[in-house]
Amino acid sequence: MRQNPSFAMTDVGEIRRLIEHHPWVTLVSQTDSGLVASHYAIMLDDERDDLTIVGHVGKPDDAILGLGERELLVVVQGPHGYVTPRWYGDVPAVPTWNFVSAHLSGIPELLTPDENLRVLERLVARFEGDGDDARGLYTLPNDAAFVERLERGTVGFRLTPTHVTAKRKLSQNKTAEVVETVIAGLSMTNPELAAEMRRAADARVRP
């Protein structure tokens, strides 16, 4: 991802927020047969306060990706959407695409079966929520033997990235008036992106 200083996102807290809210990622690896990509949910490592992530892949994706043996690129895609030049006023302009995204890369560490089980349990708990009908990993009719068989079909990993590129392209190169017009327009068609633009705009004017 080409970086532009005007759009660079370098705050670790903001990148963690992006990962937390957009856990469905693309895993990319360069293999002897060419590039391969897989799609999985990941989480921040709850024992770290940096950009370390944990996750798992189903077998044989671990072998296909060369997990633990070669560099892995994790693409985190946040809110994104089309911006029409109509929102810029009566000036020469072309459309663009606003987005928030982060690329994390490094060689992941493979988890032990016990560590992988903990990650799997956290993952289920996170998305099931805490409602009365939430179904945890070990909730009956699941039992420990069933869950352990399930774990053996997966490979867990922990990645502390050695390289991070994060980008927040949200019309920072436009005037405050145009930004407000874009936010208003997106509020009708893409409220998540509009909210991200509002957050970024408010942060820029905050003393």
N, C-alpha and C positions, 0 to 999 in steps of 0.2 A: 504494500500500500504506500503510494507516494505521499510523503509528508509535506505539509505546508505550515510554516511557523504560525500563521494566523489561526490555523485550525487545530494545532497540536493540543492534545489532552495529556497532561503530564501528572496531574494530581492522582496519587495512588488511591485515595478515598473515592474519587469519582470513577476510576476504572473498576474498583471493587463494586461500586454501586451498579455499574453497567453489567458486570458479570452476575451479580445477585439477581437482577431483574430480567436478565436474558440468558438463562442457563443452557438453552439448546444451541449447540455450537457445531462447527465443522472442524474435523480433525484432518489435516493434510500431511502426507509423508511422501518423500521422494524414494522410490524403490528402484531396483534393477530393471523393473519392467515399465517404469515411468511413474508419474504422479498417481496417487490414490487418495481418496477422500471418504470419510465416514461421518455420520452424524449421531451425536450422543448428548445427553445432559451431563453437565458438570456442576460442581459447587466449589466455593472457596473452602480451603482447609480451615476448619474451625479452631485449629491449634496455632494458627499463624495470623499475623496482621499485615502480611504483604500480599503479593499477587499469586501465591501458591494455590493451585487448584487440585482437586481430586475428582476422579471419575472412574468409569469402567467401560470396557468394550466386551462384546460377546465374541466368543471364539467362533471362527478363526480370524476375526478382524485383527487380533493382536499380532498374528503372524503376517497378515497382509500389510499392516502398517509398519511392521518391524518395531513394535512397541518396546521401548527400553533399550533399543540398539541404535536408533538413529534419531535425528532431530525431528520433532513433531511441531507443526504449526497449528495453533488453535485460533480459529476465527470466531470472534464474538460479534454478532450483529445486533445493534440496538435499533431504536426507532429510525425510520427512513421514509422518504416520500418525495413526490414530484412537486416542484415549485414553478408555477406559471409566471411568465414575464408580465402578465396582466397586473400582477401585484406590485410591479416596480413603477407604475405610472407611465406617462406618455414620453418614454425615452427609448433609444435603441437598446434592445435587450434580448437575450435568449433564455430558454428554460434551463433549469438545473435540477439537481437531486440533492436534497439535504439528508444527512445521515450521521449516526454515531456508531463507531466501530473500533474494535481493538484486535490486534494480532499479538499473540503470546507464543514464543517459541523456545524450545530447549529440548534436552533429552530427558524423557520422563523416567521416574523411578517406579519399578513394579512393586505393588503392595503384596504383603503376605496374605494368606487366606483370611486370617482374623481381621486384618486391617480392611480388606476388601468387604468383608461382611459388615463391618461398622459403616463403611461408606454406603453400601447398598441400603442398610437400615435407615441411615440419615436421608438418603435420597427419597425413599418411599415416604418417610415421615414428613419431609418438607412439602411434597406435592399432595399428599393425602390430607394434610392439615390436621386440626385437632377437634373436628366435629365428632359428635357421638357415634356416627357411622363410619368414621375413618378406619381404614383397614391397613394396619401396620404390617411389616414384613413377617412378623411372627404371630400375627393374629390368626386364630383358628378359622378355617380348617388347616392352615399352614402349621407345620411343626418344625422343630429344629432339623430333623433329617431331610425334610423337603427343601428347606432353605439352604442347607449345606450342599445338596445336589445342585441346586440352582447356582450357587456360588462357583462350583467347579466348572460351570459353563461360561464363566466370565473371567476377565483379567482386570484387576484394579490398578490404577496408576496415580502417582502424585507428580505434578509438574511445577517446579519453581522456575519460571521463565528466565532465560539468560538474555533475552531480547524482547522488548515491548515497543510496539508502535500503536498509539491510540489517537484517533482523530474524531473531532467534533465539528462537522461542517454545518453550521446553522445560521448562515447569512451574516456572519460577523463582518464581512467586507461591505455590508450595506449600511445605510444611515439608520438611525434609531427609528425614524418614521416608517421607513420601508420594512424594517424588522417587525414593527407592530402590525403593519398591513399583512405581512406574510403570516404572522401568528393568527390574526383574525381569520384569514382565509383557510388556514390549516385546521383551525378549531372546528370547522364544519365538515371537513373531509378526513382529517388525520389527527384526532385529538391527542394521541400519544406523542407524536412529533411536535405538535404545538406546545404541549406541556414542557417538553425538553427544551424547546427554543425559549420559552418563558423563563425556565430555570437558568439557562445560560445568560439571557439578557439581564435578568435581575442581578446575577453574580457580577456582571461587568459594571453595573452602575453602583454597586454596593461599595462604600468607602473602605 
